[in-house]
Amino acid sequence: MILSYDERSPSIDADAWVATDATVCGDVAIGAGSRIMHGARLVAEAGGSIRIGRNCIVFENAVIRATSRHDCSIGDHCIIGPNSHVAGAQIDVEVFLATGAAVFHGAQIGSGSEVRINGTVHLRTRLEPGSTVPIGWVAVGNPVQVLPPDQHEAIWALQKTLDFPGFVYNVDRSSPDVMKTITSRLSDALAVHRAEKGLSGVSGLAPQ
């Protein structure tokens, strides 16, 4: 489904392909030869943009999101594996995100890197070109540390300083009613989707 709102519409190259049960919404550009497979969701919130390069494969049920604070870009010849999640990150060329990988706001992944099954690249983390995050491991910080999932305290010591609520939602973690503040702001921001309209005649759509 190709959706626009508030004059923010996807741009899909004629040589790209989007499955009919995928979602592409808002200011999203998809390059030639890219394939957006069944159930994938590419959503650019108001003020944010998503840029998908050439010959990228976004597999089933992957989610790629941009927000007003964090655009998202994926370079040429990347694979975004099934059930993976990319939010507001910058991914360079020839990167492989395996099944279930998660990449968060402000992260940067250098060319030729691999994030293997269920690997995580946390917010504001920078992976140098050619890096590998092993299966289930967590990359956090800049300079990055790559840690196994059983090292929660070590991960949290780094993650806490990255300030997820402040960086992503502009909310102080220590403020009272932090979740009420975040969800109320998100509710207001996401209300723009009430104005969504489906588009027809867009290049790159799967045939009906």
ZIKAJO-V710734 format. One record per pair of residues at least 4 apart in sequence whose ideal C-beta (glycine too) atoms are under 7 Angstrom apart, sorted by sequence separation. I is the first residue (numbers start at 1). J is the second residue. D is the distance in Angstrom with one decimal. If there is no record, write none. Layout:
i=I j=J d=D
i=I j=J d=D
This chain:
i=4 j=8 d=6.0
i=12 j=16 d=5.1
i=18 j=22 d=5.3
i=24 j=28 d=5.2
i=30 j=34 d=5.1
i=36 j=40 d=5.1
i=44 j=48 d=4.9
i=52 j=56 d=5.2
i=58 j=62 d=5.1
i=66 j=70 d=6.4
i=74 j=78 d=5.1
i=80 j=84 d=5.5
i=91 j=95 d=5.1
i=97 j=101 d=4.2
i=103 j=107 d=5.2
i=109 j=113 d=5.1
i=115 j=119 d=4.2
i=121 j=125 d=5.3
i=127 j=131 d=4.1
i=133 j=137 d=5.3
i=140 j=144 d=6.9
i=141 j=145 d=5.4
i=147 j=151 d=4.5
i=151 j=155 d=5.7
i=152 j=156 d=6.0
i=153 j=157 d=6.4
i=155 j=159 d=5.7
i=156 j=160 d=5.7
i=163 j=167 d=5.2
i=164 j=168 d=5.6
i=165 j=169 d=5.4
i=166 j=170 d=6.4
i=171 j=175 d=6.4
i=177 j=181 d=5.9
i=178 j=182 d=6.4
i=179 j=183 d=6.0
i=180 j=184 d=6.0
i=181 j=185 d=6.4
i=182 j=186 d=6.2
i=183 j=187 d=6.1
i=184 j=188 d=6.7
i=185 j=189 d=6.3
i=186 j=190 d=5.8
i=187 j=191 d=6.6
i=4 j=9 d=3.8
i=44 j=49 d=5.4
i=66 j=71 d=5.1
i=86 j=91 d=7.0
i=139 j=144 d=5.3
i=140 j=145 d=6.0
i=162 j=167 d=6.7
i=166 j=171 d=6.5
i=173 j=178 d=6.2
i=12 j=18 d=6.2
i=18 j=24 d=5.8
i=30 j=36 d=6.7
i=36 j=42 d=6.7
i=44 j=50 d=4.8
i=58 j=64 d=6.8
i=66 j=72 d=4.2
i=74 j=80 d=6.9
i=80 j=86 d=6.5
i=97 j=103 d=6.8
i=103 j=109 d=6.7
i=115 j=121 d=5.9
i=121 j=127 d=6.3
i=133 j=139 d=4.9
i=165 j=171 d=4.7
i=166 j=172 d=6.3
i=175 j=181 d=6.7
i=65 j=72 d=6.7
i=139 j=146 d=4.8
i=140 j=147 d=7.0
i=147 j=154 d=5.7
i=166 j=173 d=6.7
i=171 j=178 d=5.8
i=2 j=10 d=5.5
i=42 j=50 d=5.6
i=64 j=72 d=5.9
i=147 j=155 d=5.4
i=165 j=173 d=4.6
i=137 j=146 d=5.6
i=138 j=147 d=5.4
i=137 j=147 d=6.4
i=163 j=173 d=6.9
i=171 j=181 d=5.3
i=137 j=148 d=5.6
i=138 j=149 d=6.2
i=171 j=182 d=5.5
i=24 j=36 d=6.6
i=103 j=115 d=6.9
i=109 j=121 d=6.3
i=121 j=133 d=6.4
i=127 j=139 d=6.0
i=137 j=149 d=6.6
i=78 j=91 d=6.1
i=84 j=97 d=4.9
i=133 j=146 d=5.8
i=136 j=149 d=5.3
i=145 j=158 d=6.2
i=165 j=178 d=6.3
i=169 j=182 d=4.9
i=10 j=24 d=4.7
i=16 j=30 d=4.6
i=22 j=36 d=4.8
i=28 j=42 d=5.2
i=50 j=64 d=5.9
i=72 j=86 d=6.2
i=89 j=103 d=4.5
i=95 j=109 d=5.4
i=101 j=115 d=4.4
i=107 j=121 d=4.8
i=113 j=127 d=5.1
i=119 j=133 d=3.9
i=125 j=139 d=5.4
i=16 j=31 d=6.6
i=22 j=37 d=6.8
i=78 j=93 d=7.0
i=84 j=99 d=6.7
i=89 j=104 d=6.7
i=107 j=122 d=6.9
i=119 j=134 d=6.8
i=125 j=140 d=5.5
i=140 j=155 d=5.8
i=2 j=18 d=6.9
i=16 j=32 d=6.2
i=22 j=38 d=6.4
i=28 j=44 d=5.2
i=50 j=66 d=4.8
i=64 j=80 d=6.8
i=72 j=88 d=5.5
i=75 j=91 d=6.1
i=77 j=93 d=5.8
i=78 j=94 d=6.7
i=81 j=97 d=5.3
i=83 j=99 d=5.8
i=84 j=100 d=6.1
i=89 j=105 d=6.8
i=95 j=111 d=6.9
i=107 j=123 d=6.2
i=113 j=129 d=6.6
i=119 j=135 d=6.6
i=122 j=138 d=6.5
i=125 j=141 d=5.9
i=126 j=142 d=4.3
i=169 j=185 d=6.8
i=13 j=30 d=6.1
i=15 j=32 d=4.1
i=16 j=33 d=6.7
i=19 j=36 d=6.3
i=21 j=38 d=5.2
i=22 j=39 d=6.4
i=25 j=42 d=6.9
i=26 j=43 d=6.4
i=27 j=44 d=4.6
i=49 j=66 d=5.7
i=71 j=88 d=6.8
i=72 j=89 d=5.9
i=73 j=90 d=5.3
i=74 j=91 d=4.7
i=75 j=92 d=4.8
i=76 j=93 d=4.9
i=77 j=94 d=4.8
i=78 j=95 d=4.8
i=79 j=96 d=5.0
i=80 j=97 d=5.1
i=81 j=98 d=4.7
i=82 j=99 d=5.0
i=83 j=100 d=5.1
i=84 j=101 d=4.4
i=85 j=102 d=4.7
i=86 j=103 d=4.7
i=87 j=104 d=5.7
i=88 j=105 d=3.8
i=92 j=109 d=6.2
i=94 j=111 d=5.6
i=98 j=115 d=6.4
i=100 j=117 d=5.8
i=101 j=118 d=6.9
i=104 j=121 d=6.7
i=106 j=123 d=5.2
i=107 j=124 d=6.8
i=110 j=127 d=5.4
i=112 j=129 d=5.5
i=113 j=130 d=6.3
i=116 j=133 d=6.2
i=118 j=135 d=6.4
i=119 j=136 d=6.5
i=122 j=139 d=6.6
i=125 j=142 d=6.0
i=127 j=144 d=6.0
i=138 j=155 d=5.3
i=141 j=158 d=4.6
i=165 j=182 d=6.9
i=8 j=26 d=4.5
i=10 j=28 d=4.4
i=11 j=29 d=4.5
i=12 j=30 d=4.7
i=13 j=31 d=5.5
i=15 j=33 d=5.6
i=16 j=34 d=4.6
i=17 j=35 d=5.0
i=18 j=36 d=4.3
i=19 j=37 d=5.6
i=21 j=39 d=5.9
i=22 j=40 d=4.5
i=23 j=41 d=4.7
i=24 j=42 d=4.8
i=25 j=43 d=4.6
i=26 j=44 d=3.6
i=34 j=52 d=5.4
i=40 j=58 d=4.8
i=48 j=66 d=3.4
i=56 j=74 d=5.8
i=62 j=80 d=4.8
i=70 j=88 d=2.6
i=73 j=91 d=6.8
i=75 j=93 d=3.7
i=79 j=97 d=6.6
i=81 j=99 d=4.4
i=84 j=102 d=6.9
i=87 j=105 d=5.5
i=88 j=106 d=6.4
i=89 j=107 d=4.2
i=90 j=108 d=4.8
i=91 j=109 d=4.7
i=92 j=110 d=5.3
i=93 j=111 d=4.8
i=94 j=112 d=5.1
i=95 j=113 d=5.2
i=96 j=114 d=4.6
i=97 j=115 d=5.0
i=98 j=116 d=4.8
i=99 j=117 d=5.2
i=100 j=118 d=4.2
i=101 j=119 d=5.1
i=102 j=120 d=4.8
i=103 j=121 d=4.5
i=104 j=122 d=5.5
i=105 j=123 d=4.7
i=106 j=124 d=4.3
i=107 j=125 d=4.9
i=108 j=126 d=4.7
i=109 j=127 d=4.7
i=110 j=128 d=5.0
i=111 j=129 d=4.6
i=112 j=130 d=4.8
i=113 j=131 d=4.4
i=114 j=132 d=4.9
i=115 j=133 d=4.5
i=116 j=134 d=5.7
i=117 j=135 d=4.8
i=118 j=136 d=4.7
i=119 j=137 d=5.6
i=120 j=138 d=4.6
i=121 j=139 d=4.7
i=122 j=140 d=4.2
i=124 j=142 d=6.4
i=126 j=144 d=6.1
i=140 j=158 d=4.6
i=8 j=27 d=4.6
i=13 j=32 d=4.3
i=17 j=36 d=7.0
i=19 j=38 d=4.4
i=23 j=42 d=6.7
i=25 j=44 d=6.7
i=26 j=45 d=6.8
i=48 j=67 d=4.8
i=62 j=81 d=6.8
i=92 j=111 d=4.1
i=98 j=117 d=4.6
i=104 j=123 d=4.1
i=108 j=127 d=6.9
i=110 j=129 d=3.5
i=113 j=132 d=6.9
i=116 j=135 d=4.7
i=120 j=139 d=6.8
i=125 j=144 d=5.6
i=140 j=159 d=5.5
i=3 j=23 d=6.9
i=23 j=43 d=6.7
i=34 j=54 d=6.6
i=40 j=60 d=6.6
i=48 j=68 d=5.3
i=56 j=76 d=7.0
i=62 j=82 d=6.4
i=75 j=95 d=7.0
i=81 j=101 d=6.2
i=89 j=109 d=6.9
i=110 j=130 d=6.8
i=5 j=26 d=6.5
i=27 j=48 d=7.0
i=31 j=52 d=5.9
i=33 j=54 d=5.3
i=34 j=55 d=6.2
i=37 j=58 d=6.2
i=39 j=60 d=5.0
i=40 j=61 d=6.6
i=45 j=66 d=6.3
i=47 j=68 d=3.2
i=53 j=74 d=6.0
i=55 j=76 d=6.1
i=56 j=77 d=6.9
i=59 j=80 d=6.4
i=61 j=82 d=5.7
i=62 j=83 d=6.7
i=67 j=88 d=5.6
i=98 j=119 d=7.0
i=110 j=131 d=6.3
i=1 j=23 d=5.2
i=2 j=24 d=5.2
i=3 j=25 d=4.2
i=27 j=49 d=4.3
i=28 j=50 d=4.4
i=29 j=51 d=5.1
i=30 j=52 d=4.6
i=31 j=53 d=4.8
i=32 j=54 d=5.2
i=33 j=55 d=4.0
i=34 j=56 d=4.3
i=35 j=57 d=5.2
i=36 j=58 d=4.9
i=37 j=59 d=5.1
i=38 j=60 d=5.2
i=39 j=61 d=4.4
i=40 j=62 d=4.9
i=41 j=63 d=4.8
i=42 j=64 d=4.8
i=43 j=65 d=5.3
i=44 j=66 d=4.4
i=45 j=67 d=4.9
i=46 j=68 d=6.0
i=48 j=70 d=6.7
i=49 j=71 d=4.9
i=50 j=72 d=4.8
i=51 j=73 d=4.3
i=52 j=74 d=5.1
i=53 j=75 d=4.8
i=54 j=76 d=4.5
i=55 j=77 d=5.2
i=56 j=78 d=4.8
i=57 j=79 d=5.0
i=58 j=80 d=4.5
i=59 j=81 d=5.4
i=60 j=82 d=4.8
i=61 j=83 d=5.0
i=62 j=84 d=4.8
i=63 j=85 d=4.9
i=64 j=86 d=4.8
i=65 j=87 d=4.7
i=66 j=88 d=5.9
i=29 j=52 d=6.7
i=31 j=54 d=4.2
i=37 j=60 d=5.0
i=45 j=68 d=6.0
i=48 j=71 d=5.5
i=53 j=76 d=3.8
i=57 j=80 d=7.0
i=59 j=82 d=4.4
i=65 j=88 d=6.8
i=31 j=56 d=7.0
i=53 j=78 d=6.9
i=70 j=105 d=4.6
i=8 j=44 d=6.9
i=70 j=106 d=6.2
i=122 j=159 d=5.8
i=124 j=162 d=4.9
i=123 j=162 d=5.4
i=6 j=46 d=6.5
i=122 j=162 d=6.5
i=123 j=164 d=5.9
i=124 j=167 d=6.4
i=123 j=167 d=5.9
i=123 j=168 d=6.8
i=106 j=167 d=6.3
i=105 j=167 d=6.4
i=105 j=168 d=5.1
i=46 j=189 d=6.8
i=45 j=189 d=6.6
i=46 j=192 d=5.0
i=25 j=196 d=6.9
i=30 j=204 d=6.6
i=6 j=192 d=6.1
i=18 j=204 d=5.4
i=20 j=206 d=4.6
i=5 j=192 d=5.7
i=17 j=204 d=5.7
i=18 j=205 d=5.7
i=19 j=206 d=5.2
i=5 j=193 d=6.2
i=16 j=204 d=4.0
i=18 j=206 d=6.3
i=20 j=208 d=6.8
i=6 j=195 d=6.1
i=14 j=203 d=4.0
i=17 j=206 d=6.3
i=5 j=195 d=4.6
i=9 j=199 d=6.5
i=12 j=202 d=5.7
i=13 j=203 d=6.8
i=14 j=204 d=6.4
i=5 j=196 d=4.8
i=12 j=203 d=5.5
i=13 j=204 d=6.2
i=5 j=197 d=7.0
i=10 j=202 d=7.0
i=12 j=204 d=3.6
i=3 j=196 d=4.7
i=4 j=197 d=5.4
i=3 j=197 d=6.7
i=3 j=198 d=6.0
i=4 j=199 d=5.7
i=2 j=198 d=6.7
i=3 j=199 d=7.0
i=1 j=198 d=6.2
i=2 j=199 d=4.5
i=2 j=202 d=5.0
i=2 j=205 d=6.5
